[in-house]
Amino acid sequence: MAGIILTGLSVLTSLIPADAAFVPYTASTLRSRSGTNSSSGCDSDVSWDFDHDHHHVQNTTVGGEERTYLVHIPENYNHSLSHSLVVSFHGASANMYDQEQASQLSIAGQRLNGMGVITVFPQGLEGDNGRTAWRSAPYANEDADDIDFTGAVLNEVFDNLCVDQSRVYASGKSNGGGFTNRLACNANITSRFAAYGLISGAYYPDSLSGDDCKPGRKVPVLISHGDADETIKFDGETSDDDEEELPSINDFAENWAYRNGYEKDDYEMSQPHNDTNLWTWGDDGDEGQVRRYRIKGMDHIWPSTIEGLDADGKSAPFNITESDLLPFFDQYTL
């Protein structure tokens, strides 16, 4: 896609721990990690060309539009083992490379179900004022078939790589977080993703943040937001234009809890990290657990202790991907 600049891969490489060496799988591991949920790409030679950093850029056509997504496989990828898959959506005006860098999902050492993770970073289309965006905000391209695109991405990844189809997860930041919420509210899509991570999300009405959310089942959701976010304010925003209204993050989380069968005020409060207030509905592994992280003083970023990884001069008290998001995902299968 024209205009996309490959940024962040060198930064990601620098984040790989020195001790993240190749770890071969044993025969017993092989037997224990394959099963009936394996995708059609298992036990087949990889047809996609991956570079030395294990990346591949794939183009596809959906609704008459050429679409693009970035795929990363772990260093020790084995086509006879079913790997977990995480799909992660960038924010408005950003791109798939930005999201890979900010999320840290593809760095060496990240694990789900005790194995390396396949990660996919789709690219949004240009909307208003030339900004890339997803169909969950008033400035998005109205002709974008983003839900169909997501389904096509899953189908193609399943056909070409060995994926545990019971361990597929969605995440996103900002406008990408809003779109991830829209996916979570779609009964057809919730049959394909086991759990969702919403980071600094922009929950406009088009993200189905209200009564239009019909997930069809109890959906595990992790919600993270900084209380110093100046882009998407923690306490929400009113507007003369209904399409630009934003809920408070507390109300948004409480609505997810209620949707999943909990009383809105029936949460446990904890402080899992410095300057972090967590509300949790349900116990770990419970169907439809909801977690709401309020991070004191954090701006509009994907939480990481690495200053400037997502936005210049910005950081957080913890790395949410490794410490919270992946462990949250790991509790859930379809």
N, C-alpha and C positions, 0 to 999 in steps of 0.2 A: 504494500500500500504506500502510495507516494506520501511523502511528508513525515513518515515515521523514521525517527533516528534511533539507531541502536545505541541506547545509553544504559548504563547500569550493569552490564555484564562484567566489566572489569571490576566494578565495585563488589559485585556478588562474589567473584572469584577471590577477592581479598578477604571476604568474610569466612571462607572455608577454613575450618580448624586445621592446624598442621597435623593433627593425629587422625584426621578423617580418612584413613587408608581404605583401600578396597578390601572388603570382607567377603570371602566366597561363601556360598550357601552349601550346606552339607546335604546328603541324600535324604536324611530324616527331615530337615527343614523343607526340602522340596516337596516331600509327601504331605507335610502338614500344612503347607501354604497354598496348595491347589485344591480346587473343589468344584462343586456344581455351580457356583456363582461366577466362574471364570468366563471372560469374554471370548469372542470368536478369534481374537488375535493371539490367544495363548497357543504355544507350541508351533507358532509360525515365525519364519524369519521376518525381521523388521523390514518393511518395504520403504519406510521413510528414511531420508538421509539426515543423520544427526552429526553436528560438528564436534570438535574436540572438547567443547564444554557441555556436550550432551543436549544441545538445542536443535530444534527443527521448526521452521516457519511453514505453516500449511495454509493454502488458499482453498476456498470452497465457494460455491454459489448458492445463495439462499434468497428466494423472492426476487430473482433477477439481479441481485447485488453481489459483487465479489466481496467476500469476507475473508478475514485473516485471523489466525491465532498462533500463538507461540506455545510450543510443547517442550517440556524438559523431562528427561528420564534420569533416575538416579544412576550414579556411577556403576553400581553393581546390579543394574537391571538384568533380569533373566526372563527370557520369553516363555519359560515353563512355570513361572511363579506369578500368581495373581497379586498385583500391587494395588494399593489404595490410590485413589485419584482425587485431587483437589483442583477445582476450577475457580479462578479468582478474577474479579472484574475491576478494572481501573476506574478512577474518578473522572469527572468532566474535565476536558482539555488535556487529559493525560493519555498515555498509551500503554500497550501491553508490556513494554520493557520497563516503564516506570513502576508498574504494578509488581512485576517480578522482583525488582530491587527493593521496593518499600516493604513488601510482605515477608521477604526472607523465606518463602515457602520452599524454594528450590535449592537452598544451600545444603552442602553436605552435612550429614548427621541428622537431618529431620527424618522422623520415623512415624509411621502409623502401622499398627498391628505388627510391630517389631521389624518392619522392613522400610526400605527407601520408598519415597512417594513419587508418583507421576504427577506433574503439575501442568496445568494449562492456563494460559492467560489470553483470553479473547480480546480482539480489538473492536472498539465501538466505532460507529459511523459519525461523520460530521453532522452537527445539527445547526442551531442558530449561531450566527457570528463565527461559523467555522469551527466551533468547539466540538471535539469528540464527546459523545455521550451515549447513554443507554435509555431505552424507552421506559423511564420511570420518573421523568422530570419534564417540566414545561418547555425546556429548551432543546429537547431531543429531536432527532429526525423522525418525523411522523410516519415515514414510509419504512422505517427499519423493522424488520421481522426478527427482533432480538431473541424472543423465546424460541422461535423455529431455528434460529442460528444456534442457540444453546443445545437444542436437541440434536442438530446435525453434528455439532462438535462431539457430543457424547457418542453418537453412532460411529463416527469416523475413528475416534480414539479406541473404542471397543474393537473395531475391525482390524486395527493396525497394531495395537499393543495389548499386553496381557494385564487385564484389569479385573479386580474383584468387584463385580457390579453391585455387591451389597455394601461396599465401602467407598461410596462416591459422595463428595462434599462440595458445597458452594460457599464462597466468601466474596466480599467486595468492600471497597472503601468509597465513602462519599456517595456520588451518584451511582457508583458500582455497588455500594451497600444498599442503596434504595432499590436497585434492580434485583439484587439478590433477595431482598424482601419480597419483591414481586414474584420471583420464582417460588419462594416458600409459600406464597398465597395461591399458587396454581396447583390444583389437585392432580393434574396430569404430570407436572414436573416433580411434585413431592414424592411421586412413586419412583423417582430416579435418583434423588439426593437423600442421604440419610440424615444430615444435619447441616446447619447454616451458621456462618459467622458474619456479623454485620458490624463493620468498623467505621466509626465517624460518619454514619450513614445520613443521606439526605432523603428523608421520608415524605416527599411530596405526595399529594393524593394519588397521582398516577402510579406510585409504587404500591398501591393498595394497602396503605397503612391503617385504614379504618375498617368499617363494616364490610367493605367489598372483599376483604381477605377471606378466601374460602379454601383452606389448605386440604381439606378432606381427611385429615388425620392430625394427631398431636405431633407437632414439629419441634424438635430440639433447636433452640436458638440461643446464640451468644451475641450480646449487644455491648459494644464498647464505645465510649464517647468521652471527650475531654470537657470539663466544665469551663474552660477558657477558649473554647472553639469560637472563633469570630466569623467563620464561614457558614457553619450550620450550628446555630446556638443550642446549647444544652436545654434551655428552657423553652425552645420553640420560637416561632415567629408568626405574627398575624400579617395579613396582606389584604389590600382591596381586591386583589385577584385571587379567587378561591383556589386556583391551580398552583399558587405559590405559598399556600399555608403550610407551615411545618409544625408538627406536634412537639411537645416537650418529650425528652427522652424517657423520663420516668413514666409518663402516660403511655408512651409507645410500648415500653417494656411491660407495664401492667396489663395492657390490652393483649399482648401475646400470652401472658400468664393466664388470663381469664379465658382466652381462646383455647388454651391447652388444658382447661379444667381446674385451674387453681383460683382461689380467692385473691383479689388484687393485693390485699394487704398481708397475705400469708406467705411472707418470704423470710429467709434467714439473712441476717446482715453480718458481713465479715470484712476484714481488711487483709487480703491475700498478698498485697505488695505495699510499699511505701506510697502514701498519698492516693490510695485506691480504696474506694468504697464499693463493695460487691453486694448486690441483692440476688439471692438464689431462690427460685421456686422449684421444689422437688429435690430429691436426693440424686447423687451421681448415678447415671445410668437409667434413671426413671424416664419413662416415655414422656416426651414433651417438657423436659427440664428447660427452664429459662434462666439465663444469667445476665445481669445488667451491671456493667462496670462503669463507675463514675471516677474519672482520673483527674485529680486536683491539678489545676494549672496547665493542663495539656491543651494544645491548640489542635488544629485540623490535620491530624496525622494518623498513620498506622503506628501504634505504640511500639517504640524501639528505643533502647538506650543509646543507640548510635546517632549522634547529633548530625542532622542534615541528610539522613538517609532518605527521608520522604519529603522534607521541606527544609530550606536553608535555616540553620540555627535552631531547629526544633528537635526535641527528644522527649522521651517519656521515662518513668521510673522503672520500667521492666519491658522485656521483649515478649509481647503477647503471643506471637506465633508458637514459639517453642514452649513457653511456660504454661499457657492456658488454652489457646485455640486448638492445637493438635491433640492435647490430652482430652479436651472436650469432644472433639470429633471421634477420638478413639473409643469412646464409650458406646457409639451408636452404629448399628448396621440396619440395612433394610430387611 
